[in-house]
Amino acid sequence: MRKNIPRREFVVSTVAGISAVAVAGCAQTGSEGTADEESPSTDDNGTSLEEEPSVPEDASVSLSVPIADELSGLYSPCMAFFEAKNFTVEEAGEVNEGAGHFHVLIDTDPVEPGETIPNNDQHLHFGDGSERGVLDLEPGEHELTLQMGDGEHTAIALTDTQSVTVEGSGDISLDAPQDGDVFSTEDTITFEPVIENFLIEEAGKVSQNSGHYHLLVNTDPVDTGTVIPSDDQHIHFGDGTEMPEVDANELGTGNHELIIQVANGTHEAYPLATAPITITIEE
């Protein structure tokens, strides 16, 4: 069974059976007006109107959610790739002409230019300037819209909409070792993960429905989209091995809670992790 992954506010969202994850979501912050600021324009009914950000005539954005050649269709979690032409992609914060960051809208209409893009289950923000993101979608058909917003998340009239069909979900379990197993410091521990609807490959490039294993030692799974650290508690198997091994003496004597988690080619975590097991290492 797939283990639940800790969620970060504005990063992982679930709505109407849909879950989606931004590589780096951003919390929206507003600025209060001051006495010397100009009053916003209003319509005939006195309703405040937002100024629509200008867009270069030749600017465009495109969304790509490819299907892995080795699989029969698209499976979740999946990678979405973003591209902007004649428009600068930058982090949220400052508002600069001809610049902004990406948002992915799930099964909802684009936001009217000039309005603030919400930060909720159906509107995912990539405020760090990312040009890709991990999406965790339920099986079925989905309409995805890539929309650009400026540094203050004001919607820009640059969108691209794609329909995708998710055939199923990836899943990972662990055949060996088993919970409660005991090893000596002289043993080599071989892990036997069983993964479905997902491909294991070397680290280096980001491919659809593909990644490599990481061993987590006495720590929780890494938030989806976050880069998995490389330290004593996060051991990487970037060579693409399907049966990772670790020397027991590297873990040290005592009880250890272990989890195998999958990440993409640049170590950004997927919500694919085994249920934790506890093993004991003795002298």
N, C-alpha and C positions, 0 to 999 in steps of 0.2 A: 504493500500500500504506500501511496505517496505521503510523506510527512508534511504537515503544515509548516510553512516557512514564516518566520516572524515578519510582520508587516511594518513598514515605515509610513508615517502620515504623508499623504500626497504621492506616495510611490506605488503602493499596491492598492487596487481598487476592485470591488466586486459589485456587480449590478445585474439583476435579472438573469442570474446564472452565468454572467460573463465576468471573468477576472482578467485584468490587464495590468501590466507593470511597465513603468517608465524607468530607463537606466538611471536617470537622476531627476526626480521630480523637483518642483520648486514651489515653495509656499509663497502665495501672493501677498504683497504688502502694499498698503495704500498710503498716500501722503495727504496730510490735511492741508487745506487751503489756508492762505494767509490774507491779510486785509488788502495787500497791494496786488494780489493776483487778479487777473481779468476774470470777470464772471463768464461762465460758459454760455454759449448761445442757446436759445430756446426756440421751440416751434410756436405756432399760433396759440396753442393751449398752455404755454408756459412750461412745457416739458424740456428738461435739459437734453441737449444733443452733444454727443461725442464727436470730435473731429476725426474723420477717417484718415488713417495713415496713407501717405502717398506711396505708389508702387511704380517702379520703372516699367515702361511699356513692354520691354522684352524679358521681364522677370517671370519665372515659373518655378513650381515645385513638383516633385514626383515621389510617389510612394511605391515601394517594391516589397512584396511578401512572396519570395520564390518558393518553389517546391524542390526538395532534395531529389536528385536523380535516382538515388538508391531506394527511395521510399515510394509507396503507391499514392501518396497525397500529402497534404499539409497536416502536421500534428502539432499539438500544443504541449509545452510552451514553444513559441516560434519567434524568429527574428524578423523585425521590420526594418527596412533600410530607407533613409530619407535623402533627398538631394534637392538643392536649390541652385538655379541658374540665374546669373546676373542679379543676385541678391545675397547679402552678407549674412552668414549664420554666426551668431555670437551669443554669449551668456546673457541671461536676463539681468535687469538692473537699470542700465542707462537706455534712454530712447535715442537711437541714431537713425537718421534718414537712410532708407534702403537697407535696413538691417533688422534682424529679429531672431527668434528661435522657434523650434518646431513644437507642434502639439498633435496628438493623435486622438481623434474623436471616434467613439465606438457606437455604432448603431444609433447615431443622432445626426441632425442636420448641421452644416457649417454655421459658425457664429457670424452674425451680421458684422461686416466691417465697421470698425469704430466702437463696437461693444467690447466689454471685457470678457475674455474667455474664462469660463468657470474652472475651478480646480476641484473636480469631483470624479465620481466613478466612471463617467463617460467622456471626460475631457482630461487627457493625460499630458502633463507639461514636461518638456525636456529643456529645462532652464539652464543647464550647464553647456548648452550648445551641441549636445550629442547629435550624431547623424545616424543613429540606429537605436533600437530599443527592443526589450524582451516583452512579448505579449503572451499572456496566459489566458486563452480563450476556451470556453466550453465548446464541445463538438457541435457542428451545425454551421449555418450560413451567417456571415457577419458583413456589415458594411463599414469599412474603415475610411476615414477622411484625414488626410494630412493637411493641417492648416498652420500658416505662419502667424505669429503674434509678435508685437514689438517688445521692447524691454520691460514694459509695464503690463504685458499680457493683453494689450488691445488687439483685437482681431484685424488681420490684414486680408485683403481680397486675393490671397494666393492659396489655392486649395487643389488637392487631387484626391479623388475618391476611387477606391477599389473594393470589389466584392470578393470575399474569400470563403472557402468552405473548409472547415476543420473536420478532418475525418475521425479523429480520436485524440487521445491524450497519451503522452509519454508516461512511463511508470518505471520505478526502480525498487528492487528488493535485494536482500543479501542472503545468499545460500550458506556462506561460510565467511568468517567464523560464526558460531552461534552464541547467543546470549548465555553467559555463565561459563564459557570455555576458559580453561586455565593453561597458561604457557610458561615456559622457563625463559630466562634472559638469553639462553642460547638458541632459542627457536627463531625461525623466520615465519612470520604470519602472512598467509596468503589469503587475500580477499577475493570472493567470488560473487560479484554483483550480477544481477540479472536485470537487464534493461530492455524495455519494449518501446517500439516506435521512435527510437532515437539511435543515433550513430555515434560511435566512439572513434575519435581521431586525434592526431597530434595537435598541440597548441600552436598558435601562430596565425591562422586565418579564421575568420568568423563565417561559418557555413550554416545553412538552414538545418534545424533539428539535429545538430551535431555539437559535440563537446568532448571533454575529458574529465577523468575522475580526480577528486580531492578527498583526502582523509582528514576528518575533523576530530580532534582529540580533546575531550573534556570541554567542549564548547558548543554553542548552538549553531544551527545552520545559518549561513550568511544571507542577508536580505537579497531578494531577487534584484538583479541588475547591478549589485555592488561588486566591486572587484574583490575576489577572495585573497586575503593576505597570504604571504609566504613566510611562515614561522613554525615554531615547534608544535603549534596547535592546528596548523593548516598545511598539510603535506600535499604537494602537487605531484601529479603523474602526467605531466605534459607530453610524455612520449607516446601517449595514446594506448598504453597497455590496457588490456581488458581484464587482467587479473593482477591487480596491484599487490606488491609485497613490501613489507617493512620488517626490519629486525626488531625483535621484542625489546632488546636492550636499549634501543633508541627511545622507546616509550618510558622505560624505567619500571621498577617494581611497584606493585599496588594495583588498585582497581582503576580501570579507564573506561569512560563512555566513548564509543566510537560511532561515527556517522560517515557514510560516503555521500558526497554531494557532487553534482555535475555542474560544470561551467563551460562557457563558450571558449573560442580560441584565444580570447584576450582575458580570460579568467573572470568574466562577469557571470555571477551566479544565476543559475536556473532554479526554479522552484521544484527541483528533482533531487530528493534526498531520501536515503534509507531510514527506516525506523532505528532509533539508537539501540545499540547493544552494549552490555558491560562485560569486559573480560578482566581476568586477573593475571598478572605477571609475577612470578616468583623467582627467587634466586635458583 
